[in-house]
Amino acid sequence: MKKVLITGASSGLGLEIGKLCEKKKFQVINLSRNKSPFQDIIVDLSDNESISKTVEFVKKNHPDFDILILNSGIMPLEKVGQIEFDIDNLFKINIVGTIKLVNELFTLIKKNKTDLVFVGSTASLKGSDKHSTYCASKHAVEGFIRSLQVELKNEPIRVIGFHPGGFNSNLREGIIKEGYMESKDLATLMMDILDLPKTMEVSEIVINRKKT
Ligand SMILES: NC(=O)c1ccc[n+]([C@@H]2O[C@H](COP(=O)([O-])OP(=O)(O)OC[C@H]3O[C@@H](n4cnc5c(N)ncnc54)[C@H](OP(=O)(O)O)[C@@H]3O)[C@@H](O)[C@H]2O)c1
């Protein structure tokens, strides 16, 4: 049975990925602040102590994970010059916590030949109005992905950059937007990518919204 660790499987895309993994009889372990329908490790990715405790717990109880999906993220929006939200917190959750988790689990990742999936965004690749800090954090995710791909070039470890455009989730306080993609469709795509033979790494995939 495959074991999958997913950050942020308590809602949105992570939740849908977890459901599909369970359908495939994978053991799903969620890492987030709130509980999920799966096995939970409660962690706040903005908190170093919480990350360290999580890493120790994983090393002790789930050292044999096959897939690690780095999906947690937040998206507060303000124009430059008017930003009042906690910028440090945004970077901690969207990139710093992710890097720390991967760094501290790296020995196991190498041992297990773990598939790594990073949920970036189309904001990893372009800028947009009001999204400056979010885009900056997601560009950092892309930088980390590309560098890891270089570092792991000769290892049997796939590093997948998954970059969706807007989809309905709790990211914008649960506001459903017409014409936005659905997280379950994106989750299906991710599972298809993971199902490919280990000899195939989809290094980067960009999924844009399309008007119908
Ligand atoms: N929705 C979109 O339009 C869109 C587009 C492109 C990319 N994305 C990316 O897709 C990913 C999933 O987001 P989503 O849209 O599915 O939003 P969501 O429904 O809000 O899910 C976000 C997940 O991140 C977790 N999270 C937030 N703060 C955290 C923290 N401090 N520590 C640990 N986990 C934390 C949340 O869990 P807890 O609150 O339980 O901690 C939640 O499970 C994010 O990386 C997002 O940037 C979203």
The ligand as an ORCA input file, in Angstrom:
! r2SCAN-3c Opt
* xyz 0 1
  N      -7.716     28.155     -5.546
  C      -7.016     28.693     -6.530
  O      -7.527     29.467     -7.350
  C      -5.550     28.351     -6.672
  C      -4.904     28.612     -7.886
  C      -3.576     28.239     -8.021
  C      -2.901     27.634     -6.987
  N      -3.550     27.407     -5.806
  C      -2.804     26.772     -4.741
  O      -3.411     25.544     -4.423
  C      -3.043     25.156     -3.100
  C      -4.265     24.644     -2.356
  O      -5.123     25.732     -2.129
  P      -6.707     25.647     -2.272
  O      -7.093     26.568     -3.366
  O      -7.152     24.240     -2.295
  O      -7.145     26.422     -0.940
  P      -7.799     25.950      0.446
  O      -9.060     25.226      0.205
  O      -7.839     27.211      1.252
  O      -6.700     24.957      1.039
  C      -5.492     25.454      1.543
  C      -4.887     24.404      2.459
  O      -3.671     24.990      3.010
  C      -3.632     24.689      4.391
  N      -2.932     25.704      5.175
  C      -3.200     27.028      5.253
  N      -2.426     27.597      6.191
  C      -1.645     26.615      6.713
  C      -0.673     26.570      7.727
  N      -0.337     27.659      8.437
  N      -0.073     25.373      8.010
  C      -0.432     24.258      7.335
  N      -1.352     24.232      6.368
  C      -1.963     25.400      6.069
  C      -5.094     24.695      4.812
  O      -5.251     23.866      5.992
  P      -5.577     24.447      7.447
  O      -6.325     25.723      7.282
  O      -6.334     23.327      8.067
  O      -4.214     24.630      8.079
  C      -5.797     24.069      3.625
  O      -5.902     22.670      3.770
  C      -2.385     26.393     -2.475
  O      -0.980     26.241     -2.486
  C      -2.779     27.513     -3.410
  O      -1.871     28.583     -3.404
  C      -4.852     27.733     -5.628
*
